[in-house]
């Protein structure tokens, strides 16, 4: 039974990774903001503003992407009987893998660092 749960979880996390990539593709401005260092992948599985004085349009974009991620994390957590935090942590690991070199990610200490 546990093995079936693991397989189901792996399948769902793959779908999550694809969802994350698709959510990034919905707005070119998100990629532009990442490339310019205005936003990055936070260590909690969401994206965050690197500069607190970002334009309102960027603040709104980050809020929308995070809303979509939260909804998807909740669905995966329900489907797999695990916590949303566990899903978010797995999503962070996948997001870091998918992050382009030079873009920002938040390290375990909460510092923004450029991915090599």
C-alpha positions in Angstrom: 0.0 0.0 0.0 2.8 2.4 0.9 4.5 1.6 -2.5 1.3 2.6 -4.3 1.2 5.9 -2.3 4.8 6.6 -3.3 4.2 5.9 -7.0 1.1 8.1 -6.8 3.1 10.8 -5.1 5.9 10.7 -7.6 3.3 10.9 -10.4 1.7 13.9 -8.8 4.9 15.7 -8.1 5.9 15.3 -11.8 2.5 16.9 -12.6 3.3 19.6 -10.1 6.7 20.3 -11.8 4.9 20.6 -15.1 2.3 22.9 -13.5 5.0 25.1 -12.1 6.7 25.4 -15.5 3.3 26.2 -17.1 2.5 28.8 -14.5 5.8 30.5 -15.3 5.0 30.5 -19.0 1.7 32.3 -18.6 3.5 35.6 -18.3 6.6 36.6 -20.0 7.0 39.4 -17.5 7.6 36.8 -14.8 10.6 35.4 -16.7 11.8 38.9 -17.3 11.5 39.7 -13.6 13.5 36.6 -12.7 16.1 37.4 -15.3 16.5 41.0 -14.0 16.8 39.7 -10.4 13.5 41.3 -9.2 12.0 38.0 -8.1 13.2 34.5 -7.2 12.3 31.1 -5.9 11.7 31.3 -2.2 12.7 28.3 0.0 9.1 27.8 1.0 8.0 26.7 -2.4 6.7 30.1 -3.6 8.2 33.0 -5.5 9.2 36.2 -3.7 10.2 39.8 -4.4 13.9 40.4 -4.0 13.3 44.2 -3.7 10.6 45.3 -1.4 9.9 48.4 -3.5 8.7 46.5 -6.6 6.1 48.0 -8.9 2.5 47.1 -8.1 2.1 45.1 -11.3 5.0 42.8 -10.2 3.6 42.5 -6.7 0.3 41.5 -8.2 1.9 39.0 -10.5 3.8 37.3 -7.6 0.6 37.2 -5.6 -1.3 35.5 -8.5 1.5 32.9 -9.2 1.7 32.1 -5.5 -2.1 31.8 -5.3 -2.1 29.3 -8.1 0.8 27.4 -6.5 -1.0 27.2 -3.1 -4.1 25.8 -4.7 -2.1 23.2 -6.6 -0.1 22.3 -3.4 -3.3 21.9 -1.4 -4.8 19.6 -4.1 -1.7 17.4 -4.2 -1.5 17.3 -0.4 -5.1 16.2 -0.2 -4.7 13.6 -2.9 -1.6 12.1 -1.2 -2.6 12.6 2.5 0.5 14.7 3.2 1.0 18.2 4.4 1.0 21.2 2.2 4.4 22.1 3.6 5.8 18.7 2.4 4.5 19.4 -1.1 5.8 23.0 -1.1 9.3 21.8 0.0 9.3 19.2 -2.9 8.1 21.9 -5.2 11.0 24.2 -4.1 13.5 21.5 -4.9 12.0 21.0 -8.4 11.8 24.8 -8.9 15.5 25.2 -8.1 16.4 22.5 -10.6 14.3 24.3 -13.2 15.7 27.7 -12.4 18.1 29.1 -14.9 21.7 29.9 -14.2 22.1 33.4 -12.8 18.5 33.6 -11.5 17.9 34.1 -7.8 16.9 31.4 -5.3 16.5 31.8 -1.6 18.9 29.6 0.4 18.1 27.8 3.7 19.1 30.9 5.6 16.7 33.2 3.7 19.4 34.9 1.6 19.0 35.5 -2.1 21.7 33.8 -4.1 22.3 33.4 -7.8 22.1 29.9 -9.2 25.4 29.0 -10.7 
